[in-house]
Amino acid sequence: MNIFLWRDNKTAKLWVTGVGNDIMVDTLKKNAADFPAHEVSKIAAKIMTFIKRHHKLHTYSIYSEPTPTARATLSRKKTATPKKKTAKKSPKTTTLKSKPLGKLVSVVYKSSVDGVTLVHDFKHQPTLSAPSGHSLAISGGKFKITDRGIIG
């Protein structure tokens, strides 16, 4: 990737030719360095520090563009073998890989409508599990969720 500093259409682009103890720039594109795409953000951080130290460059912004080599790599990635499409499962048949915690006996919650604390004891105890380790899921059992709360 080529990296350049540019202010507007009236000014010449300053192509980055090297990054060492100091950033080196040139107005000729042919002298621009070809940086690996995965290092552009790291190099951009160094360039920002360079711009802050040089008052004449305060109005410039950092840009990058792919080199012919990078374009060829990108086009190869775009023309890679397409992944085999698989039919998506409907939400009703999707199963979560989760850690079952046990049977859920009751739930205590505060109503979002009027702030009243409600306790619901389950007649047919559903399974309580942790699908992601940071959330809880209730599956099975015979209950319905209505405007009035949990029924069943």
N, CA, C and O atoms as a GROMACS GRO file, in nm:
protein
  608
    1MET      N    1   0.085  -0.117   0.000
    1MET     CA    2   0.000   0.000   0.000
    1MET      C    3   0.090   0.124   0.000
    1MET      O    4   0.191   0.130   0.070
    2ASN      N    5   0.050   0.221  -0.080
    2ASN     CA    6   0.117   0.351  -0.077
    2ASN      C    7   0.043   0.440   0.021
    2ASN      O    8  -0.080   0.440   0.026
    3ILE      N    9   0.118   0.515   0.099
    3ILE     CA   10   0.058   0.608   0.195
    3ILE      C   11   0.099   0.749   0.153
    3ILE      O   12   0.215   0.773   0.120
    4PHE      N   13   0.003   0.843   0.156
    4PHE     CA   14   0.036   0.980   0.122
    4PHE      C   15  -0.038   1.078   0.211
    4PHE      O   16  -0.142   1.046   0.270
    5LEU      N   17   0.018   1.198   0.220
    5LEU     CA   18  -0.041   1.309   0.294
    5LEU      C   19  -0.097   1.405   0.191
    5LEU      O   20  -0.034   1.433   0.089
    6TRP      N   21  -0.217   1.456   0.218
    6TRP     CA   22  -0.281   1.542   0.120
    6TRP      C   23  -0.372   1.640   0.189
    6TRP      O   24  -0.439   1.604   0.286
    7ARG      N   25  -0.377   1.762   0.140
    7ARG     CA   26  -0.460   1.865   0.202
    7ARG      C   27  -0.584   1.892   0.118
    7ARG      O   28  -0.695   1.889   0.172
    8ASP      N   29  -0.570   1.917  -0.010
    8ASP     CA   30  -0.683   1.945  -0.097
    8ASP      C   31  -0.638   1.932  -0.242
    8ASP      O   32  -0.524   1.896  -0.269
    9ASN      N   33  -0.726   1.961  -0.336
    9ASN     CA   34  -0.694   1.948  -0.478
    9ASN      C   35  -0.584   2.043  -0.524
    9ASN      O   36  -0.522   2.019  -0.628
   10LYS      N   37  -0.559   2.148  -0.451
   10LYS     CA   38  -0.461   2.250  -0.493
   10LYS      C   39  -0.318   2.214  -0.454
   10LYS      O   40  -0.223   2.269  -0.509
   11THR      N   41  -0.302   2.123  -0.360
   11THR     CA   42  -0.167   2.091  -0.312
   11THR      C   43  -0.123   1.957  -0.367
   11THR      O   44  -0.205   1.870  -0.398
   12ALA      N   45   0.007   1.940  -0.378
   12ALA     CA   46   0.064   1.813  -0.424
   12ALA      C   47   0.054   1.711  -0.312
   12ALA      O   48   0.060   1.744  -0.193
   13LYS      N   49   0.040   1.587  -0.352
   13LYS     CA   50   0.040   1.479  -0.253
   13LYS      C   51   0.183   1.457  -0.207
   13LYS      O   52   0.276   1.461  -0.288
   14LEU      N   53   0.200   1.433  -0.078
   14LEU     CA   54   0.332   1.401  -0.023
   14LEU      C   55   0.335   1.250   0.002
   14LEU      O   56   0.273   1.202   0.097
   15TRP      N   57   0.406   1.178  -0.081
   15TRP     CA   58   0.412   1.032  -0.072
   15TRP      C   59   0.514   0.991   0.033
   15TRP      O   60   0.625   1.043   0.036
   16VAL      N   61   0.476   0.898   0.120
   16VAL     CA   62   0.565   0.850   0.225
   16VAL      C   63   0.663   0.752   0.162
   16VAL      O   64   0.624   0.651   0.103
   17THR      N   65   0.792   0.784   0.176
   17THR     CA   66   0.895   0.700   0.116
   17THR      C   67   0.964   0.611   0.218
   17THR      O   68   1.031   0.514   0.181
   18GLY      N   69   0.949   0.642   0.344
   18GLY     CA   70   1.012   0.560   0.445
   18GLY      C   71   0.969   0.601   0.584
   18GLY      O   72   0.930   0.715   0.609
   19VAL      N   73   0.978   0.505   0.676
   19VAL     CA   74   0.944   0.530   0.815
   19VAL      C   75   1.059   0.474   0.898
   19VAL      O   76   1.078   0.353   0.906
   20GLY      N   77   1.133   0.563   0.958
   20GLY     CA   78   1.242   0.521   1.045
   20GLY      C   79   1.231   0.603   1.171
   20GLY      O   80   1.125   0.609   1.233
   21ASN      N   81   1.342   0.666   1.210
   21ASN     CA   82   1.335   0.759   1.322
   21ASN      C   83   1.250   0.879   1.286
   21ASN      O   84   1.190   0.943   1.372
   22ASP      N   85   1.245   0.910   1.156
   22ASP     CA   86   1.165   1.020   1.106
   22ASP      C   87   1.092   0.973   0.980
   22ASP      O   88   1.138   0.881   0.913
   23ILE      N   89   0.981   1.035   0.949
   23ILE     CA   90   0.906   1.002   0.828
   23ILE      C   91   0.970   1.075   0.711
   23ILE      O   92   1.005   1.192   0.723
   24MET      N   93   0.985   1.006   0.599
   24MET     CA   94   1.040   1.070   0.480
   24MET      C   95   0.929   1.080   0.376
   24MET      O   96   0.858   0.982   0.352
   25VAL      N   97   0.913   1.198   0.316
   25VAL     CA   98   0.810   1.219   0.215
   25VAL      C   99   0.871   1.276   0.088
   25VAL      O  100   0.978   1.336   0.091
   26ASP      N  101   0.802   1.254  -0.023
   26ASP     CA  102   0.847   1.302  -0.153
   26ASP      C  103   0.724   1.337  -0.236
   26ASP      O  104   0.618   1.276  -0.218
   27THR      N  105   0.736   1.434  -0.326
   27THR     CA  106   0.622   1.471  -0.410
   27THR      C  107   0.608   1.376  -0.529
   27THR      O  108   0.507   1.383  -0.600
   28LEU      N  109   0.705   1.289  -0.553
   28LEU     CA  110   0.698   1.196  -0.665
   28LEU      C  111   0.643   1.061  -0.620
   28LEU      O  112   0.696   0.998  -0.529
   29LYS      N  113   0.535   1.018  -0.686
   29LYS     CA  114   0.472   0.891  -0.650
   29LYS      C  115   0.566   0.773  -0.672
   29LYS      O  116   0.561   0.675  -0.598
   30LYS      N  117   0.652   0.782  -0.774
   30LYS     CA  118   0.739   0.668  -0.805
   30LYS      C  119   0.836   0.637  -0.690
   30LYS      O  120   0.888   0.526  -0.682
   31ASN      N  121   0.859   0.733  -0.601
   31ASN     CA  122   0.948   0.711  -0.487
   31ASN      C  123   0.875   0.658  -0.363
   31ASN      O  124   0.938   0.630  -0.261
   32ALA      N  125   0.744   0.646  -0.371
   32ALA     CA  126   0.664   0.602  -0.255
   32ALA      C  127   0.698   0.457  -0.219
   32ALA      O  128   0.720   0.373  -0.306
   33ALA      N  129   0.700   0.431  -0.091
   33ALA     CA  130   0.727   0.296  -0.042
   33ALA      C  131   0.600   0.212  -0.052
   33ALA      O  132   0.489   0.264  -0.040
   34ASP      N  133   0.618   0.082  -0.073
   34ASP     CA  134   0.505  -0.012  -0.078
   34ASP      C  135   0.498  -0.080   0.058
   34ASP      O  136   0.574  -0.173   0.085
   35PHE      N  137   0.406  -0.034   0.143
   35PHE     CA  138   0.394  -0.087   0.278
   35PHE      C  139   0.297  -0.204   0.280
   35PHE      O  140   0.199  -0.203   0.205
   36PRO      N  141   0.322  -0.307   0.363
   36PRO     CA  142   0.226  -0.417   0.376
   36PRO      C  143   0.094  -0.364   0.432
   36PRO      O  144   0.094  -0.282   0.524
   37ALA      N  145  -0.016  -0.411   0.378
   37ALA     CA  146  -0.149  -0.361   0.418
   37ALA      C  147  -0.174  -0.378   0.567
   37ALA      O  148  -0.238  -0.293   0.629
   38HIS      N  149  -0.125  -0.487   0.626
   38HIS     CA  150  -0.150  -0.512   0.768
   38HIS      C  151  -0.072  -0.417   0.860
   38HIS      O  152  -0.098  -0.413   0.980
   39GLU      N  153   0.022  -0.340   0.805
   39GLU     CA  154   0.099  -0.247   0.888
   39GLU      C  155   0.060  -0.101   0.867
   39GLU      O  156   0.118  -0.012   0.930
   40VAL      N  157  -0.037  -0.076   0.779
   40VAL     CA  158  -0.074   0.062   0.747
   40VAL      C  159  -0.121   0.138   0.870
   40VAL      O  160  -0.082   0.254   0.888
   41SER      N  161  -0.202   0.076   0.956
   41SER     CA  162  -0.253   0.149   1.073
   41SER      C  163  -0.139   0.182   1.170
   41SER      O  164  -0.140   0.289   1.232
   42LYS      N  165  -0.043   0.092   1.185
   42LYS     CA  166   0.071   0.118   1.273
   42LYS      C  167   0.156   0.233   1.217
   42LYS      O  168   0.202   0.319   1.292
   43ILE      N  169   0.176   0.232   1.087
   43ILE     CA  170   0.254   0.337   1.022
   43ILE      C  171   0.178   0.470   1.030
   43ILE      O  172   0.239   0.575   1.052
   44ALA      N  173   0.047   0.466   1.012
   44ALA     CA  174  -0.035   0.588   1.019
   44ALA      C  175  -0.020   0.654   1.156
   44ALA      O  176  -0.018   0.777   1.165
   45ALA      N  177  -0.011   0.575   1.262
   45ALA     CA  178   0.008   0.631   1.397
   45ALA      C  179   0.141   0.705   1.406
   45ALA      O  180   0.149   0.812   1.467
   46LYS      N  181   0.246   0.649   1.346
   46LYS     CA  182   0.376   0.716   1.345
   46LYS      C  183   0.369   0.846   1.265
   46LYS      O  184   0.428   0.947   1.303
   47ILE      N  185   0.295   0.841   1.154
   47ILE     CA  186   0.282   0.961   1.070
   47ILE      C  187   0.206   1.070   1.145
   47ILE      O  188   0.241   1.188   1.134
   48MET      N  189   0.105   1.034   1.221
   48MET     CA  190   0.030   1.133   1.301
   48MET      C  191   0.123   1.205   1.398
   48MET      O  192   0.113   1.327   1.414
   49THR      N  193   0.212   1.131   1.462
   49THR     CA  194   0.310   1.192   1.553
   49THR      C  195   0.401   1.287   1.476
   49THR      O  196   0.432   1.396   1.523
   50PHE      N  197   0.443   1.245   1.357
   50PHE     CA  198   0.528   1.327   1.270
   50PHE      C  199   0.457   1.457   1.233
   50PHE      O  200   0.516   1.565   1.239
   51ILE      N  201   0.328   1.447   1.195
   51ILE     CA  202   0.250   1.565   1.156
   51ILE      C  203   0.238   1.663   1.273
   51ILE      O  204   0.246   1.784   1.252
   52LYS      N  205   0.218   1.613   1.392
   52LYS     CA  206   0.204   1.700   1.510
   52LYS      C  207   0.331   1.779   1.537
   52LYS      O  208   0.325   1.893   1.584
   53ARG      N  209   0.447   1.719   1.507
   53ARG     CA  210   0.575   1.786   1.531
   53ARG      C  211   0.608   1.889   1.424
   53ARG      O  212   0.687   1.980   1.449
   54HIS      N  213   0.548   1.878   1.305
   54HIS     CA  214   0.578   1.967   1.193
   54HIS      C  215   0.457   2.054   1.164
   54HIS      O  216   0.359   2.009   1.104
   55HIS      N  217   0.463   2.178   1.207
   55HIS     CA  218   0.349   2.270   1.200
   55HIS      C  219   0.298   2.293   1.057
   55HIS      O  220   0.178   2.316   1.039
   56LYS      N  221   0.384   2.287   0.958
   56LYS     CA  222   0.340   2.308   0.820
   56LYS      C  223   0.248   2.196   0.771
   56LYS      O  224   0.175   2.214   0.674
   57LEU      N  225   0.251   2.081   0.838
   57LEU     CA  226   0.172   1.966   0.794
   57LEU      C  227   0.041   1.950   0.871
   57LEU      O  228  -0.034   1.856   0.846
   58HIS      N  229   0.011   2.040   0.964
   58HIS     CA  230  -0.108   2.026   1.048
   58HIS      C  231  -0.238   2.015   0.968
   58HIS      O  232  -0.334   1.953   1.014
   59THR      N  233  -0.242   2.074   0.850
   59THR     CA  234  -0.365   2.074   0.771
   59THR      C  235  -0.376   1.952   0.679
   59THR      O  236  -0.475   1.939   0.607
   60TYR      N  237  -0.276   1.864   0.679
   60TYR     CA  238  -0.276   1.747   0.592
   60TYR      C  239  -0.348   1.630   0.658
   60TYR      O  240  -0.355   1.620   0.781
   61SER      N  241  -0.402   1.542   0.575
   61SER     CA  242  -0.464   1.418   0.622
   61SER      C  243  -0.387   1.301   0.562
   61SER      O  244  -0.315   1.316   0.464
   62ILE      N  245  -0.405   1.184   0.624
   62ILE     CA  246  -0.334   1.064   0.579
   62ILE      C  247  -0.429   0.980   0.493
   62ILE      O  248  -0.545   0.958   0.530
   63TYR      N  249  -0.379   0.935   0.378
   63TYR     CA  250  -0.455   0.848   0.289
   63TYR      C  251  -0.368   0.730   0.249
   63TYR      O  252  -0.246   0.734   0.262
   64SER      N  253  -0.433   0.625   0.199
   64SER     CA  254  -0.357   0.513   0.144
   64SER      C  255  -0.428   0.464   0.020
   64SER      O  256  -0.549   0.481   0.004
   65GLU      N  257  -0.352   0.403  -0.069
   65GLU     CA  258  -0.411   0.344  -0.188
   65GLU      C  259  -0.335   0.217  -0.220
   65GLU      O  260  -0.214   0.208  -0.195
   66PRO      N  261  -0.404   0.118  -0.274
   66PRO     CA  262  -0.336  -0.007  -0.304
   66PRO      C  263  -0.238   0.008  -0.421
   66PRO      O  264  -0.266   0.079  -0.518
   67THR      N  265  -0.127  -0.057  -0.412
   67THR     CA  266  -0.029  -0.060  -0.520
   67THR      C  267  -0.074  -0.167  -0.620
   67THR      O  268  -0.165  -0.244  -0.589
   68PRO      N  269  -0.012  -0.175  -0.738
   68PRO     CA  270  -0.049  -0.281  -0.832
   68PRO      C  271  -0.037  -0.420  -0.770
   68PRO      O  272  -0.120  -0.508  -0.798
   69THR      N  273   0.064  -0.441  -0.687
   69THR     CA  274   0.079  -0.570  -0.620
   69THR      C  275  -0.037  -0.596  -0.526
   69THR      O  276  -0.092  -0.706  -0.524
   70ALA      N  277  -0.076  -0.496  -0.449
   70ALA     CA  278  -0.188  -0.510  -0.355
   70ALA      C  279  -0.318  -0.532  -0.431
   70ALA      O  280  -0.402  -0.611  -0.388
   71ARG      N  281  -0.337  -0.461  -0.544
   71ARG     CA  282  -0.458  -0.478  -0.625
   71ARG      C  283  -0.469  -0.622  -0.675
   71ARG      O  284  -0.577  -0.680  -0.674
   72ALA      N  285  -0.357  -0.678  -0.720
   72ALA     CA  286  -0.357  -0.816  -0.770
   72ALA      C  287  -0.394  -0.913  -0.658
   72ALA      O  288  -0.470  -1.008  -0.680
   73THR      N  289  -0.342  -0.889  -0.537
   73THR     CA  290  -0.375  -0.973  -0.423
   73THR      C  291  -0.523  -0.962  -0.390
   73THR      O  292  -0.589  -1.063  -0.364
   74LEU      N  293  -0.576  -0.838  -0.390
   74LEU     CA  294  -0.718  -0.818  -0.360
   74LEU      C  295  -0.806  -0.884  -0.465
   74LEU      O  296  -0.907  -0.945  -0.430
   75SER      N  297  -0.770  -0.874  -0.594
   75SER     CA  298  -0.854  -0.934  -0.697
   75SER      C  299  -0.849  -1.086  -0.688
   75SER      O  300  -0.949  -1.151  -0.718
   76ARG      N  301  -0.736  -1.144  -0.648
   76ARG     CA  302  -0.730  -1.289  -0.628
   76ARG      C  303  -0.823  -1.331  -0.515
   76ARG      O  304  -0.888  -1.435  -0.524
   77LYS      N  305  -0.828  -1.251  -0.409
   77LYS     CA  306  -0.916  -1.284  -0.298
   77LYS      C  307  -1.061  -1.274  -0.339
   77LYS      O  308  -1.144  -1.354  -0.296
   78LYS      N  309  -1.095  -1.174  -0.424
   78LYS     CA  310  -1.233  -1.158  -0.469
   78LYS      C  311  -1.277  -1.272  -0.560
   78LYS      O  312  -1.394  -1.311  -0.559
   79THR      N  313  -1.182  -1.327  -0.640
   79THR     CA  314  -1.218  -1.434  -0.732
   79THR      C  315  -1.195  -1.572  -0.673
   79THR      O  316  -1.196  -1.672  -0.745
   80ALA      N  317  -1.175  -1.579  -0.544
   80ALA     CA  318  -1.157  -1.708  -0.479
   80ALA      C  319  -1.283  -1.790  -0.492
   80ALA      O  320  -1.391  -1.736  -0.519
   81THR      N  321  -1.270  -1.919  -0.473
   81THR     CA  322  -1.385  -2.008  -0.485
   81THR      C  323  -1.493  -1.967  -0.388
   81THR      O  324  -1.467  -1.954  -0.268
   82PRO      N  325  -1.615  -1.946  -0.438
   82PRO     CA  326  -1.722  -1.904  -0.347
   82PRO      C  327  -1.756  -2.014  -0.247
   82PRO      O  328  -1.749  -2.133  -0.277
   83LYS      N  329  -1.791  -1.971  -0.128
   83LYS     CA  330  -1.829  -2.068  -0.025
   83LYS      C  331  -1.961  -2.132  -0.061
   83LYS      O  332  -2.049  -2.069  -0.119
   84LYS      N  333  -1.973  -2.257  -0.026
   84LYS     CA  334  -2.097  -2.331  -0.053
   84LYS      C  335  -2.208  -2.273   0.034
   84LYS      O  336  -2.194  -2.261   0.156
   85LYS      N  337  -2.317  -2.237  -0.030
   85LYS     CA  338  -2.429  -2.180   0.044
   85LYS      C  339  -2.509  -2.292   0.108
   85LYS      O  340  -2.538  -2.394   0.045
   86THR      N  341  -2.543  -2.272   0.232
   86THR     CA  342  -2.626  -2.369   0.302
   86THR      C  343  -2.755  -2.301   0.343
   86THR      O  344  -2.758  -2.181   0.370
   87ALA      N  345  -2.860  -2.379   0.348
   87ALA     CA  346  -2.990  -2.324   0.386
   87ALA      C  347  -2.985  -2.283   0.533
   87ALA      O  348  -2.932  -2.356   0.617
   88LYS      N  349  -3.041  -2.167   0.562
   88LYS     CA  350  -3.045  -2.120   0.700
   88LYS      C  351  -3.161  -2.187   0.772
   88LYS      O  352  -3.269  -2.205   0.716
   89LYS      N  353  -3.137  -2.222   0.898
   89LYS     CA  354  -3.243  -2.280   0.979
   89LYS      C  355  -3.336  -2.171   1.027
   89LYS      O  356  -3.294  -2.058   1.050
   90SER      N  357  -3.460  -2.205   1.041
   90SER     CA  358  -3.555  -2.107   1.094
   90SER      C  359  -3.528  -2.091   1.243
   90SER      O  360  -3.473  -2.182   1.305
   91PRO      N  361  -3.564  -1.978   1.302
   91PRO     CA  362  -3.538  -1.955   1.444
   91PRO      C  363  -3.596  -2.063   1.534
   91PRO      O  364  -3.542  -2.090   1.642
   92LYS      N  365  -3.706  -2.125   1.494
   92LYS     CA  366  -3.769  -2.227   1.578
   92LYS      C  367  -3.684  -2.352   1.589
   92LYS      O  368  -3.688  -2.421   1.691
   93THR      N  369  -3.606  -2.384   1.483
   93THR     CA  370  -3.527  -2.507   1.485
   93THR      C  371  -3.382  -2.484   1.522
   93THR      O  372  -3.305  -2.580   1.534
   94THR      N  373  -3.342  -2.360   1.541
   94THR     CA  374  -3.204  -2.331   1.578
   94THR      C  375  -3.178  -2.377   1.721
   94THR      O  376  -3.255  -2.348   1.813
   95THR      N  377  -3.069  -2.450   1.738
   95THR     CA  378  -3.033  -2.493   1.872
   95THR      C  379  -2.907  -2.420   1.915
   95THR      O  380  -2.815  -2.403   1.835
   96LEU      N  381  -2.904  -2.378   2.037
   96LEU     CA  382  -2.788  -2.309   2.092
   96LEU      C  383  -2.697  -2.410   2.159
   96LEU      O  384  -2.743  -2.498   2.232
   97LYS      N  385  -2.567  -2.396   2.135
   97LYS     CA  386  -2.473  -2.478   2.209
   97LYS      C  387  -2.455  -2.409   2.343
   97LYS      O  388  -2.391  -2.304   2.352
   98SER      N  389  -2.512  -2.467   2.447
   98SER     CA  390  -2.508  -2.399   2.575
   98SER      C  391  -2.480  -2.498   2.686
   98SER      O  392  -2.488  -2.619   2.670
   99LYS      N  393  -2.446  -2.441   2.798
   99LYS     CA  394  -2.419  -2.520   2.918
   99LYS      C  395  -2.546  -2.523   3.001
   99LYS      O  396  -2.587  -2.420   3.054
  100PRO      N  397  -2.611  -2.641   3.014
  100PRO     CA  398  -2.731  -2.646   3.098
  100PRO      C  399  -2.694  -2.624   3.244
  100PRO      O  400  -2.600  -2.686   3.296
  101LEU      N  401  -2.768  -2.536   3.310
  101LEU     CA  402  -2.743  -2.508   3.451
  101LEU      C  403  -2.835  -2.588   3.542
  101LEU      O  404  -2.801  -2.614   3.657
  102GLY      N  405  -2.952  -2.628   3.490
  102GLY     CA  406  -3.047  -2.705   3.569
  102GLY      C  407  -3.190  -2.664   3.537
  102GLY      O  408  -3.215  -2.591   3.442
  103LYS      N  409  -3.283  -2.714   3.618
  103LYS     CA  410  -3.425  -2.683   3.600
  103LYS      C  411  -3.455  -2.550   3.668
  103LYS      O  412  -3.406  -2.521   3.777
  104LEU      N  413  -3.538  -2.470   3.600
  104LEU     CA  414  -3.576  -2.340   3.653
  104LEU      C  415  -3.704  -2.358   3.734
  104LEU      O  416  -3.808  -2.394   3.679
  105VAL      N  417  -3.698  -2.332   3.864
  105VAL     CA  418  -3.810  -2.353   3.954
  105VAL      C  419  -3.900  -2.231   3.958
  105VAL      O  420  -4.023  -2.243   3.951
  106SER      N  421  -3.841  -2.112   3.968
  106SER     CA  422  -3.920  -1.990   3.970
  106SER      C  423  -3.835  -1.872   3.924
  106SER      O  424  -3.712  -1.880   3.916
  107VAL      N  425  -3.905  -1.762   3.893
  107VAL     CA  426  -3.839  -1.640   3.848
  107VAL      C  427  -3.896  -1.524   3.928
  107VAL      O  428  -4.017  -1.516   3.949
  108VAL      N  429  -3.809  -1.434   3.972
  108VAL     CA  430  -3.852  -1.312   4.039
  108VAL      C  431  -3.807  -1.196   3.951
  108VAL      O  432  -3.688  -1.184   3.920
  109TYR      N  433  -3.901  -1.112   3.909
  109TYR     CA  434  -3.866  -1.000   3.822
  109TYR      C  435  -3.952  -0.879   3.853
  109TYR      O  436  -4.061  -0.891   3.910
  110LYS      N  437  -3.902  -0.762   3.814
  110LYS     CA  438  -3.974  -0.637   3.836
  110LYS      C  439  -4.044  -0.600   3.705
  110LYS      O  440  -3.979  -0.593   3.601
  111SER      N  441  -4.173  -0.578   3.708
  111SER     CA  442  -4.252  -0.545   3.591
  111SER      C  443  -4.204  -0.414   3.528
  111SER      O  444  -4.180  -0.316   3.598
  112SER      N  445  -4.189  -0.415   3.395
  112SER     CA  446  -4.147  -0.293   3.326
  112SER      C  447  -4.264  -0.195   3.310
  112SER      O  448  -4.243  -0.078   3.278
  113VAL      N  449  -4.387  -0.244   3.333
  113VAL     CA  450  -4.506  -0.158   3.318
  113VAL      C  451  -4.527  -0.071   3.442
  113VAL      O  452  -4.536   0.051   3.432
  114ASP      N  453  -4.534  -0.136   3.560
  114ASP     CA  454  -4.565  -0.060   3.680
  114ASP      C  455  -4.461  -0.074   3.792
  114ASP      O  456  -4.479  -0.019   3.900
  115GLY      N  457  -4.352  -0.148   3.766
  115GLY     CA  458  -4.244  -0.160   3.864
  115GLY      C  459  -4.273  -0.254   3.980
  115GLY      O  460  -4.196  -0.258   4.076
  116VAL      N  461  -4.382  -0.330   3.972
  116VAL     CA  462  -4.419  -0.424   4.078
  116VAL      C  463  -4.330  -0.548   4.068
  116VAL      O  464  -4.306  -0.598   3.958
  117THR      N  465  -4.281  -0.599   4.182
  117THR     CA  466  -4.201  -0.720   4.183
  117THR      C  467  -4.294  -0.840   4.174
  117THR      O  468  -4.388  -0.854   4.253
  118LEU      N  469  -4.267  -0.929   4.077
  118LEU     CA  470  -4.351  -1.046   4.053
  118LEU      C  471  -4.269  -1.173   4.074
  118LEU      O  472  -4.150  -1.176   4.043
  119VAL      N  473  -4.333  -1.277   4.126
  119VAL     CA  474  -4.272  -1.407   4.144
  119VAL      C  475  -4.354  -1.507   4.065
  119VAL      O  476  -4.476  -1.514   4.080
  120HIS      N  477  -4.287  -1.585   3.979
  120HIS     CA  478  -4.359  -1.687   3.903
  120HIS      C  479  -4.298  -1.823   3.934
  120HIS      O  480  -4.179  -1.844   3.910
  121ASP      N  481  -4.378  -1.915   3.985
  121ASP     CA  482  -4.336  -2.053   4.008
  121ASP      C  483  -4.380  -2.135   3.887
  121ASP      O  484  -4.497  -2.131   3.849
  122PHE      N  485  -4.287  -2.209   3.827
  122PHE     CA  486  -4.318  -2.288   3.708
  122PHE      C  487  -4.381  -2.421   3.746
  122PHE      O  488  -4.330  -2.491   3.833
  123LYS      N  489  -4.494  -2.456   3.681
  123LYS     CA  490  -4.558  -2.587   3.702
  123LYS      C  491  -4.479  -2.694   3.631
  123LYS      O  492  -4.454  -2.801   3.687
  124HIS      N  493  -4.439  -2.667   3.506
  124HIS     CA  494  -4.356  -2.758   3.427
  124HIS      C  495  -4.222  -2.689   3.409
  124HIS      O  496  -4.208  -2.599   3.326
  125GLN      N  497  -4.124  -2.732   3.488
  125GLN     CA  498  -3.997  -2.659   3.497
  125GLN      C  499  -3.916  -2.664   3.367
  125GLN      O  500  -3.880  -2.772   3.320
  126PRO      N  501  -3.887  -2.546   3.309
  126PRO     CA  502  -3.801  -2.541   3.190
  126PRO      C  503  -3.654  -2.554   3.230
  126PRO      O  504  -3.621  -2.549   3.348
  127THR      N  505  -3.567  -2.570   3.131
  127THR     CA  506  -3.423  -2.579   3.155
  127THR      C  507  -3.361  -2.441   3.145
  127THR      O  508  -3.392  -2.364   3.054
  128LEU      N  509  -3.274  -2.410   3.240
  128LEU     CA  510  -3.200  -2.284   3.239
  128LEU      C  511  -3.058  -2.315   3.191
  128LEU      O  512  -2.992  -2.405   3.243
  129SER      N  513  -3.012  -2.240   3.090
  129SER     CA  514  -2.877  -2.264   3.037
  129SER      C  515  -2.808  -2.131   3.009
  129SER      O  516  -2.869  -2.025   3.010
  130ALA      N  517  -2.677  -2.142   2.984
  130ALA     CA  518  -2.595  -2.023   2.955
  130ALA      C  519  -2.531  -2.040   2.817
  130ALA      O  520  -2.424  -2.100   2.807
  131PRO      N  521  -2.595  -1.987   2.710
  131PRO     CA  522  -2.544  -2.007   2.575
  131PRO      C  523  -2.408  -1.943   2.550
  131PRO      O  524  -2.325  -2.002   2.480
  132SER      N  525  -2.382  -1.826   2.604
  132SER     CA  526  -2.256  -1.758   2.574
  132SER      C  527  -2.167  -1.745   2.696
  132SER      O  528  -2.053  -1.700   2.685
  133GLY      N  529  -2.215  -1.782   2.810
  133GLY     CA  530  -2.138  -1.760   2.931
  133GLY      C  531  -2.166  -1.624   2.992
  133GLY      O  532  -2.126  -1.597   3.105
  134HIS      N  533  -2.236  -1.536   2.915
  134HIS     CA  534  -2.268  -1.403   2.963
  134HIS      C  535  -2.418  -1.375   2.956
  134HIS      O  536  -2.462  -1.264   2.983
  135SER      N  537  -2.496  -1.475   2.920
  135SER     CA  538  -2.641  -1.456   2.911
  135SER      C  539  -2.708  -1.586   2.955
  135SER      O  540  -2.645  -1.691   2.963
  136LEU      N  541  -2.837  -1.577   2.983
  136LEU     CA  542  -2.914  -1.692   3.025
  136LEU      C  543  -3.022  -1.721   2.922
  136LEU      O  544  -3.073  -1.629   2.858
  137ALA      N  545  -3.056  -1.850   2.906
  137ALA     CA  546  -3.163  -1.889   2.815
  137ALA      C  547  -3.255  -1.987   2.887
  137ALA      O  548  -3.210  -2.072   2.964
  138ILE      N  549  -3.384  -1.974   2.861
  138ILE     CA  550  -3.484  -2.063   2.918
  138ILE      C  551  -3.542  -2.143   2.802
  138ILE      O  552  -3.589  -2.084   2.704
  139SER      N  553  -3.539  -2.275   2.812
  139SER     CA  554  -3.594  -2.358   2.705
  139SER      C  555  -3.678  -2.470   2.765
  139SER      O  556  -3.654  -2.517   2.876
  140GLY      N  557  -3.779  -2.510   2.687
  140GLY     CA  558  -3.868  -2.617   2.732
  140GLY      C  559  -3.973  -2.564   2.828
  140GLY      O  560  -3.994  -2.443   2.839
  141GLY      N  561  -4.038  -2.654   2.897
  141GLY     CA  562  -4.143  -2.614   2.989
  141GLY      C  563  -4.270  -2.577   2.915
  141GLY      O  564  -4.271  -2.571   2.792
  142LYS      N  565  -4.378  -2.553   2.989
  142LYS     CA  566  -4.504  -2.514   2.928
  142LYS      C  567  -4.545  -2.381   2.988
  142LYS      O  568  -4.607  -2.376   3.094
  143PHE      N  569  -4.511  -2.272   2.919
  143PHE     CA  570  -4.548  -2.139   2.966
  143PHE      C  571  -4.560  -2.046   2.845
  143PHE      O  572  -4.511  -2.077   2.736
  144LYS      N  573  -4.626  -1.934   2.866
  144LYS     CA  574  -4.641  -1.832   2.762
  144LYS      C  575  -4.602  -1.698   2.822
  144LYS      O  576  -4.618  -1.674   2.941
  145ILE      N  577  -4.552  -1.612   2.736
  145ILE     CA  578  -4.521  -1.475   2.777
  145ILE      C  579  -4.630  -1.386   2.719
  145ILE      O  580  -4.648  -1.382   2.598
  146THR      N  581  -4.701  -1.314   2.804
  146THR     CA  582  -4.809  -1.224   2.760
  146THR      C  583  -4.783  -1.085   2.813
  146THR      O  584  -4.683  -1.060   2.880
  147ASP      N  585  -4.875  -0.993   2.782
  147ASP     CA  586  -4.865  -0.857   2.834
  147ASP      C  587  -4.874  -0.856   2.987
  147ASP      O  588  -4.820  -0.768   3.053
  148ARG      N  589  -4.942  -0.955   3.042
  148ARG     CA  590  -4.957  -0.964   3.188
  148ARG      C  591  -4.837  -1.025   3.256
  148ARG      O  592  -4.824  -1.018   3.378
  149GLY      N  593  -4.745  -1.089   3.176
  149GLY     CA  594  -4.627  -1.154   3.233
  149GLY      C  595  -4.620  -1.298   3.190
  149GLY      O  596  -4.666  -1.333   3.082
  150ILE      N  597  -4.563  -1.383   3.276
  150ILE     CA  598  -4.545  -1.525   3.245
  150ILE      C  599  -4.670  -1.601   3.291
  150ILE      O  600  -4.716  -1.583   3.403
  151ILE      N  601  -4.724  -1.686   3.202
  151ILE     CA  602  -4.843  -1.767   3.233
  151ILE      C  603  -4.804  -1.914   3.213
  151ILE      O  604  -4.750  -1.951   3.109
  152GLY      N  605  -4.833  -1.996   3.314
  152GLY     CA  606  -4.812  -2.141   3.298
  152GLY      C  607  -4.707  -2.198   3.390
  152GLY      O  608  -4.681  -2.318   3.386
   0.00000   0.00000   0.00000
